[in-house]
Amino acid sequence: MEFEWKTTKLGKYVDSSLGKMLDKNKNKGEYKPYLGNINVRWGSFELNELSRMKFEPHESERYGIKKGDLIICEGGEPGRCAIWEEDIPEMKIQKALHRVRPLSGLSVEYLYYWFLYAGKNGLLEPYFTGTTIKHLTGKALAELPIKIPPLHYQQQGASILRKLDKKITLNTQINQTLEQMAQALFKSWFVDFDPVIDNALDAGNPIPEPLAERAARRKAMWAAGSEKAPARLPAETRRLFPDRFEEDEVLGWVPAGWTIKPLDQVARYQNGLALQKFRPNEGEEFLPVLKIAQLRARKTDGVEKASVNIKPECIVHNGDVVFSWSGTLMIDIWSGGKAALNQHLFKVTSDQYPKWFYFLWTQRHLELFQRIAADKAVTMGHIKRQHLAEAFCLVPEEQLISKAGESIRPLIEKMLSSRLESEELTQLRDTLLPKLLSGELKLPEVEAAVDTALETEFA
């Protein structure tokens, strides 16, 4: 099949345009939403916080984008790109992005996968300019050498890979919903105390002033028979909650009988190691190193390696809770495989409480920790162990925690299972990608293998 492929320069097969310079003093026209570098991820867009700038009518063609355009980062991580498929009227792009529109003979999906492979494997780097901040200029973009197979091969090959990516995207969306459901139930029971409010209303006990408005709203919706009225818990579950509140000098009004504990008593926060001191000897087994960047990416990159002989409490496995207390403060359930925990990260465990309980309580305090780190930041913000001791949790009786776990634990477990499935699908895609781009594989056989992988229930 190789003899049918054309070796050419990308500029001959695309129409491209760089976005508009952001200049508040010079820009004229009406405010329109635009994409910046931070809005473009590999294969998707972050659209929660769109910026706006002024555009004049005659600039719409040059800076506007439409469905099917490939949006490519000019700087930051040059080459990172995604296909625009959203329906947001009059969307524009800023100068940090290229709008690339394939011409006849080139599939936009095939081009996306070509960039994905080239970007992830360093093939674009010889075309970058700049010493500290790298850029992929419009001139360099046009000069990129590319092999272009027949259009039917491009379309079928990209379609096969797209099946995997669609499933990965669906898993991500499902996980977002699962996490929101877990957080909502946790907040209702352990932060807003909705079942305790309901019990207090039924028993005729006083409602503390800070909770009075919430109680009145719930009572009114029930009285009116509103469709939006919150569902009442089964009587058996409600009996596990108290029917009155008591005042705590630190936290204010809390459910009577619940214990108040700091985070560092609810869970154990084991710091990682300075792993540069634990390098493996040549030829020895090793563990990939998990640092803050890898936690953000949810996978290790294998660049740094550590000895397998470090203490077990500094080794993480799929399903472990990992908390970054420095730099980018975040908490996540790890799904990137066995790894060595570097310093600035906590492995969070507990002998007394279930994983979902200490995970959600730590997550609940994350915004506070982020503010503390930002206020104290000089070079890289962080929190100290004392802040764990000053972050309080409300701990009900074991029976109630167990009951909540019946609903929350399956959500957390499904999240992890879905992530692991996505990891396997990503590995399959990345294995197929170079072979499809080189014409090594027979497409019908590959498509059958992909369909089988997607039909197989993840164990």
C-alpha positions, 0 to 999 in steps of 0.5 A: 500500500506504501506506493499509493501514498503521497509524500508532500508538505502539509501546506499544499493540503490545508488552508490555515490562519493564525488567530487574532492578537489580543490588544484591548487598546487597538481591537475594535468591533463587538465582543465575541467569544474566542478560544485560547491555547488553554482551551485546547486539549488533545482531542477536546476543548475546555469551554467552561471559561471562555474569554471575549474580545472585540472583532469587526465584521470583516474579521469573521472569515479570517478568525472565525471557525466552523465545524470540522476545523482543526484547531492547533496550538501555536505555542504552549504545547505546539501541535496539540489540537482538536477538531471543532465540533461544537455549536457555539455561534461566532466562535473565534480564535486568539493568536496562540492558535492555528485554524487549519481547514483541510482541502480536497484529498485530506481528512480532518480526522486523519490529520488530527491523528497524524498530529497526535502521533507526531506531537506525542513522539517528538516529530514536530520539535525540529520545526519549533522556534524559540529557546524557552517557549516553543512555537509552531509558526504558520510557515513551519506548519506549512512545511511539515512533511506528511505522508498522505494515503488514499482518502478512503484509507484515511477515512476508514482508519480514522473512523476506527480510532475514533471509535476508541476515542468516543468510548474514552470520551463517554467514559470521561463524561460518565465519570464526571456524572458519577463523581457529581452524584457521589459529591451530591449525596455526601454534601446532602448527608454530611455537610448540609444535614438534610436528613437531620433537618427533616427529622427535626421538622418531623419531631418539632425540634428547633431548627438553628438559624443558619439552617432555617432558610433551607428547612423552610424551603424543603418544608414549603416544597413538600407542602406544595407537592412540588416536583422539585421537592427533595425525596424523603429517605426511607424510614429505616435510613432516616432513623440512623440520623439524629433529630436535633442539632447542637452548637460547636464552638468551631463549626457552629450547629452540627448534628447532635452526637456526631464526632468532630475530628481533624483530617489527620485523624480520619486518614493517614497522609503518607508523604512520598520520598525524595526519589532521586536518592532511590535510583535503581542500579543498571539492569535492576527492576524499577518503578515509574515515578509519580510526581505532580505532573503525572498525577495531573495527567493520571499516568506516569511517563516512565522518564524517571525511575525508582528502585522497587526496594523503597518502603511499601507505604510509598508505593501506589497502586490503582485505587489508591487516593493520592493528594498533591499538597504542593504546586497544583493542589489536587486529590484523585483516585490513582489509575495509572498503575503501580508507581513510586510516590515522589515527595510533595504527594501524600498517599492517603489511607485509613485503618478505620474509615472507608476510602470514599469517606476520607477521599470526599472529606479531603476533597471537601477541604481542597478549596480551603487548602488551595487558598492557603497555598495561594496566600503563602506562595512565593515560588510554589504554594503548598500546605503544611501538616498543621493545615490537615489538623485544622481541617475538621470532619463530622463523623457519624456512627459507624452504622450510618457511614456503612449505610452511606457507603452502600450508595457512594462506594459503588459510584467510586468503584465504577469511576475507577473501573471506567478509568482503567477501561479507558487506559486500556483503550488508550493503549490500544489506540496508541499501539494502532496509531503508528501502524495505521499511519504507516499502512502496516495494518489491514483495516478490516482486521483492525476494525474487527479487533477494535469492535471486539475490544469495545464489546468486551465488558471490562472486568 
